[in-house]
Amino acid sequence: GLSILDFANKRGFPVELQELPAPVYDWQTPEQVWEHIMGLEENNTQNLLKIAGAANDCQEFGVMAFLNPFHMEQIEAEEKVGAILAKVKNAPHMMKELDYELGKEAEEEGSH
């Protein structure tokens, strides 16, 4: 997010923004949606690991420390999406309950 860009700008690191592809909208099932989301989370994790690897190679330990909360957030995101995907795959008849659960969770996060 912006905090990464702010950090890079403050440290004088060159930043090159690239165009993002349009989101995919041709899912046929809820499982396909969550599989796609999981792939996006895994891609985010890999990109963070590449940045951390480059920082380690350059001995930019401040960058590595800065990235640590993002790594923790990605671990949590992958675990959460993985759990949802497992529910969708193993109990597709429970979609209404899953929708309720996710809605309630979003409300709780929004109130913080």
N, C-alpha and C positions, 0 to 999 in steps of 0.2 A: 503494500500500500504506500501511501504518501510518506509514512515514517521512514521507509527504506529510501525513498527518493530524497527526503530531507537529509538523512544521514549521509548519503552519497554526496550530495551537493556541499554539505558542510565540510566534508573531508576532502573535497576537490576531486572526487572520482568522476571519470567521464560516464555519462549516462546516455544511452541510446535507446529511445523508446521505439518499439515496433508495433505495427498494426496487429490487432487481435483478429482472428477469424470470426466470422459470424457464428453465433451459437447454433447448435444442431437442434432442429425441431421435428425430426422425423421418427421419433420414438414410437414404437407400437405397443409397448407394455410398460408398466411401472418399473419392472426389473431392468429394462433397457435404460430408463432414466437414471436409476441409481447406479448401474454399471458405468454409465457415462460420467456421472459425478465422481465416482470412485477413481476413474482414470484421470480426471482433472486434478483430484487431490494428490494422487501418486505423482503426477507431472510436477505439481508445485513442490512436493517433497524433493524430487530429483533436482529441480532447479536450485532449491536452497542448498542441497548437498554440493552441487557444483560450485556455487558461490563460496561456501565454507571451505571446500577443497582448494580453491584458488587463493582464498585468504590465508589458509594454512601454508600453502606453498610460498607465499610472499611474506610470511610471518606477520601478518596483519591481525594480531590477536584481539585488538579492539573490535574489529569487524566480526570475528568469531564470537566474541562475548555479546555483541549487539544482536547477532542472529539467533542466539540460543532460545529466547522466548518464541521466536517464529518456528523453530524446530519443534518445541514443545506443543505449540498450537497445531502444527501439522500432524503430529503423532495423535493428538486428541481427535482431530478432524477425521483422519483415516480410520481410527477405531470407531468413531461414531457412525460414519458412513458405512463401514464394513458391517456393523451391527444392524443397521437399517436394511442393508442389502440382504443380509442373511434372513431377516424377518420377511422381507418381500419374497425371497426365493422359497423359503420353507413354509410360509403360511400366507399365500396370496389371498386367502379368504378373510384375512385379518386387516385388510387395508383401511377400513373405516376406523378401527381402533388405533392403528399406526398414525393415521392422519390426525386423530384427536390428540394422541400423545405428543406428536411433533408440534401441533398448534399450541398446546398448553406449555410446552417447553419454550417456544418462541415468545409467548406472552411473558413468561417468567424472566427471560433474558432481556426483554424490552423494558421491564420495570426496574432494572438495575441501573 
